[in-house]
Amino acid sequence: VQLVESGGGLVQPGGSLRLSCAASGFPFSRYTMGWFRQAPGKEREFVAGIWNDAGTYYTNSVKGRFTVSRDNAKNMVYLQMNSLKPEDTAVYYCAVSPNRINWNYWGQGTQVTVSS
């Protein structure tokens, strides 16, 4: 299993970024995909998930601002982040789950920094 994130960077408050995660080594369309983040000095937290039936779930702090999507033909999952805030600054990780509970594999992470 391999998960490779991209798309992070430095953005001003109110700006947007789109993160991508390229997945390989497993039957992608059958699995739940998720995005997590970890800010300095804090625990890793769940951000958004997209199930194999394309249902989605978000943590409250990003609802209405972030959108998770997937392209099963390309084995890709995306996180569109709008109206970014300084508190969104973190390393963002892509992960895969067979059951929406256990997250078995993780990417290396991509840094998102929201600052003026």
BAGU-90053 format. One record per residue (C-alpha): x, y, z. Coordinates in steps of 0.5 Angstrom, whole numbers, plus 500, padded with zeros to 3 digits. Example, Ala and Ser with C-alpha at 12.3 -4.5 7.8 and 13.67 -1.06 7.14 Angstrom:
BEGIN
525491516527498514
This chain:
BEGIN
500500500503507498499514500503520497500527499501533495499540494501543501504550502503557505497561504494567507488567511482566507485563502484556499489550497487543494491537497491531493493524495495518490494511493496505490497497492490496494483496491482503492474503491473499496476503502474509506479514505481520510484526512488528518492533521497534526499541529505543533504540540498537538495530537493528530486529529481527524479532519474529513473522511470519504467512504467507499460509497462516497458519503462524507464526514467532517470534523466540526471546525472545518464544516462548510470550509473543507470538501473531501472528494475521491476519483476512483478511476485515478486512485486519488483523494482530494481535500479542498480547503477554503476560507483557511484560518491560522488555526488550520496550520498543520501537517496534513496526512492522508490515511486509509481504513477498511472499516471507518474505524481503524486507519491502517496506512498513512502518507508522509504528510504535507505542510499547510501554513496559514499566515499573513
